[in-house]
Amino acid sequence: MFFVCAALFGLFACSAKSQDKFKNLSADEFERLIEDEDVQRVDVRTVAEYSQGHIPGSLNINVLDDSFSADADELLDKGKPVAVYCKSGRRSRNAARLLVKKGYKVYNLDKGFDNWKENGKDIEL
């Protein structure tokens, strides 16, 4: 019985990870992706963080706001890919999961905006 439970637990643990139907991208991969004008860029940090610098052309939709889902539906087109990022990658992974559940095709900047800047990528204030 123990082995059956252990096997089932392992199966569920693996399937939970596979439900992340978004793709994590390095800074270089993310940069190549957002060269496509159809890709919607979304900064999910706070307004204060966004105002201190962000990826050019990105919208600011704070994932910590209760209105995140409604704001996303109002501002984003489900027919176009969404590229999300935050400071380190944690909040944007959460945002990506929420957006995928709503039917968006999502890409996440792995390691976040801090890594983007460390790699010398363009930012705007």
C-alpha positions as CSV (number, residue, x, y, z in Angstrom):
1,M,0.0,0.0,0.0
2,F,2.8,2.4,0.9
3,F,4.4,1.9,-2.6
4,V,1.1,2.5,-4.3
5,C,0.6,5.8,-2.4
6,A,4.2,6.8,-3.1
7,A,3.7,6.1,-6.8
8,L,0.5,8.1,-6.9
9,F,2.1,11.0,-5.0
10,G,5.0,11.0,-7.6
11,L,2.5,11.0,-10.4
12,F,0.6,14.0,-9.1
13,A,3.7,15.9,-8.3
14,C,4.9,15.4,-11.9
15,S,1.6,16.3,-13.4
16,A,1.3,19.5,-11.4
17,K,4.6,20.7,-12.9
18,S,3.5,19.7,-16.4
19,Q,0.4,21.9,-16.0
20,D,2.7,25.0,-16.3
21,K,1.8,25.5,-20.0
22,F,3.9,28.6,-20.4
23,K,7.6,28.7,-21.5
24,N,10.4,30.1,-19.4
25,L,12.9,32.0,-21.6
26,S,16.4,33.4,-21.0
27,A,17.0,37.1,-21.5
28,D,18.3,36.5,-25.0
29,E,15.4,34.3,-25.9
30,F,12.9,36.8,-24.4
31,E,14.6,39.6,-26.4
32,R,14.2,37.7,-29.6
33,L,10.6,36.9,-28.8
34,I,9.5,40.5,-28.2
35,E,11.1,41.6,-31.5
36,D,7.8,40.4,-32.9
37,E,5.3,43.3,-32.7
38,D,2.4,40.9,-32.1
39,V,3.9,39.8,-28.8
40,Q,2.3,41.7,-25.9
41,R,4.8,42.7,-23.2
42,V,3.5,42.8,-19.6
43,D,5.4,43.9,-16.6
44,V,3.6,42.4,-13.6
45,R,5.5,44.4,-10.9
46,T,4.1,47.3,-8.9
47,V,3.7,50.8,-10.4
48,A,6.6,52.0,-8.3
49,E,8.9,49.3,-9.6
50,Y,7.7,49.9,-13.2
51,S,8.4,53.6,-13.0
52,Q,12.0,52.9,-12.0
53,G,12.6,51.2,-15.3
54,H,11.0,48.6,-17.5
55,I,11.3,46.8,-20.9
56,P,10.4,49.3,-23.7
57,G,6.8,48.9,-24.9
58,S,5.6,47.0,-21.9
59,L,2.2,47.4,-20.1
60,N,2.2,47.5,-16.4
61,I,-0.5,45.1,-14.9
62,N,0.4,44.4,-11.2
63,V,-0.2,40.7,-10.5
64,L,-0.6,41.5,-6.8
65,D,-3.7,43.7,-7.5
66,D,-7.0,42.1,-7.0
67,S,-8.0,43.4,-10.4
68,F,-5.2,41.6,-12.2
69,S,-7.4,39.1,-14.1
70,A,-10.0,41.8,-15.0
71,D,-7.2,44.2,-16.1
72,A,-5.6,41.5,-18.2
73,D,-8.8,40.7,-20.0
74,E,-9.4,44.4,-20.6
75,L,-5.9,45.2,-21.9
76,L,-4.7,42.0,-23.6
77,D,-5.7,40.2,-26.8
78,K,-6.1,36.4,-26.3
79,G,-5.2,36.0,-29.9
80,K,-1.7,37.3,-29.4
81,P,1.2,35.8,-27.3
82,V,1.9,37.4,-24.0
83,A,5.5,37.9,-22.6
84,V,5.5,38.5,-18.9
85,Y,8.2,39.5,-16.5
86,C,8.8,40.8,-12.9
87,K,11.9,41.5,-10.8
88,S,13.1,38.0,-10.3
89,G,10.7,35.7,-12.1
90,R,8.5,34.5,-9.2
91,R,5.6,36.8,-9.6
92,S,5.6,36.5,-13.4
93,R,5.4,32.7,-13.1
94,N,2.3,33.2,-11.0
95,A,0.9,35.7,-13.5
96,A,1.8,33.3,-16.3
97,R,-0.2,30.5,-14.6
98,L,-3.2,32.7,-14.2
99,L,-3.1,33.9,-17.8
100,V,-2.7,30.4,-19.2
101,K,-5.8,29.3,-17.2
102,K,-7.6,32.2,-18.9
103,G,-6.6,31.0,-22.4
104,Y,-3.5,33.1,-23.2
105,K,-0.3,31.8,-24.8
106,V,2.3,33.0,-22.3
107,Y,6.1,33.3,-22.2
108,N,8.0,34.1,-19.0
109,L,11.3,36.0,-18.6
110,D,13.2,33.5,-16.4
111,K,15.2,35.2,-13.7
112,G,13.3,38.5,-14.3
113,F,14.1,42.1,-15.0
114,D,17.1,42.1,-12.8
115,N,18.7,39.5,-15.0
116,W,17.6,41.4,-18.1
117,K,19.5,44.5,-16.9
118,E,22.5,42.4,-15.9
119,N,22.6,41.2,-19.5
120,G,22.7,44.8,-20.8
121,K,19.3,44.7,-22.4
122,D,17.4,47.8,-23.3
123,I,15.3,49.5,-20.6
124,E,13.3,52.7,-20.5
125,L,12.4,54.9,-17.6
